[in-house]
Amino acid sequence: MVDGATAGLFLDAAGAKAVGASIAIAFTGLASAIAEKDIGTAAIGAMAENEGLFGKGLILTVIPETIVIFGLVVALLINSA
């Protein structure tokens, strides 16, 4: 049987906000990593054929990082509410 003091640990609002913020960061980080893996592989293949594509490959590799920034903004908004 769970008493009132122990049940409060599982239903804490601050803990729920922390879990929500961590989910926002984790999923955006994972999605960004998967996207960067695919884009980086293609960019290296393209640069192997034409070295002049280095700038475009670098820009395209950095673009998925904005997804993580959006996840960080969402996490900060969740924690500030």
DAJO-V505757 format. One record per helix or strand of 3 or more residues. SS is the DSSP state (h for helix, s for strand). FROM is the first residue (numbers start at 1). LEN is the number of residues. Records with the same first field share a line. If there is no record, write none. Layout:
SS->FROM-LEN ; FROM-LEN
This chain:
h->4-7 ; 13-37 ; 51-13 ; 65-16
